[in-house]
Amino acid sequence: MPIEITMPRLSDTMEVGTILHWHVAVGDEVSSGDLLADIETDKATMELQSFDDGKVESLLINEGEAVDVGTIIATIASEDEEPTVDNIPSSSDIPVAKEAEAPAATVHTPSQKQSGGPRVSPVARRLAEEHGVDLASIQGSGPSGRIIKRDVLQQVATEATTSETTSAAETTKVPQPVAPAPIATTVVQPLVASSPWQQERSVPLSNMRQIIAKRLVESKQTIPHYQVTMTFNMDPLMEMRKTLNVQLAATGIKLSVNDFIVRCCALSMATHPEFNASFGGDCIHYHGPVNVGIAIALPEERGGGLVVGSIKHADQKSLRTISQESQYLSKKARETGLSPEEMGDTTFTISNLGMFGVDNFTAIINPPNSAILAVGSAVEKPVVRNGELAVGHEMTATLSLDHRVIDGAMAALLKSAQRIN
């Protein structure tokens, strides 16, 4: 009997998943740990791996199709059985598995034994032989550096491009006499928009976009937002950052302005529990752990959208640790997707658009948080220091708050204290 692959539940709230891209085709041989597909959940885009060795017998769901959790989406014939003809769909029913443009898959531990040469999947080895590709010249992007189908096809495309460029350079064309242009006798027609972005179209919302839209509307309709904005002198922070980065240069760690902001907010939350609280209907729930969320924008090739990575117990961590965790969460969110545990239990969120040159903006609270900090860029400008005109760095930040939990005076006092300190 073939092995049935079902739509997995990849988050605690996931009910439906969408196959964004198949990384295999019918007939491909796969090993445990190989990447089968990219699946979009209600929170992120995540990878589906094979847990068995065998040959892909059928792909039952087309790319872009959403199905319920538990639905059979593919079958794999184990190594000791042959695929049955009846189970193989016709070529018109099989979605074409395009090679992924996303970054390399995360590292897994495949069942294939290590050999003396490069680790190569059976499909990749067959393609290399067909196209005359030297496997030794390829750097594998599969699990544990394994050379997979995508790597071979990329090498084939690279060699073909190089060959065409060389042939074009060696070909000398003899210039031909140019006939005089005829006098225009027709009326010039208006230009037609040629860019696809200028054409009318409707794009269905992804699962993630639907969840984001639902939660943002819910947040604005159910939470009484108000904002408090202040401008901060960033000269001390910028000077400290410069000094620490010189000291950390040998470790390869480079602290960002956002790392300092995460650390400052975490310490403030630890001493002002109102900012580490949630509205509970008939009570205010004060949280123990200080878990700071950082908003991460996803690239368009992964469906776009926004996720919030969680830095747990941020008040107990150093700047170096916060920097390393922030970089890890951002990289993983954009490449393979965050797990529910890596996005859960935030009690306060920071949204930073300063790196895009944004001076100031307001953000929508991320339930069940009671506040979110919108951070602009640290701008060098003329400032007044000690009664004299000088050049310094200033940053504008806007705190959006839940009025059911935090009063305006409380927020103003906290920001004033941060400004003085």
Buried (B, 14 or more C-beta within 10 A) or exposed (E): EBBEBEBBEBBEEBEBBBBBBBBBBBEBBBBBBBBBBBBBBBBBBBBBBBEBBBBBBBBBBEBEEBBEBEBEBBBBBBEEEEBEEEEBEEEEEBBEBEBBEBBBBEEBEBEBEEEEEBBBBBBBBBBBEEEEBEBEEBEBBBBEEBBBBBBBBEBBEEBEEEEEEEEEEEEEEEEEEEEEEEEEEEEEEEEEEEEEEEEEEEEEEBBBBEBBEEBBEEBEEEBEBEEBBBBBBBBEBBEEBEEBEEEBEEEEBEBBBBBBBBBBBBBBBBEBEBBBBBBEEEEBBEBEEBBBBBBBBBEEEBBEBBBBBBBBBBBEBEBBBBBBBBBEBBEBBBBBBBBBEBBBBBBBBBBBBBEEEBEBEEBBBBBBBBBBBBBBBBBEEEBEEEEEEEEBBBBBBBBBBBBBBBEEEBBEEBBEEBEEE
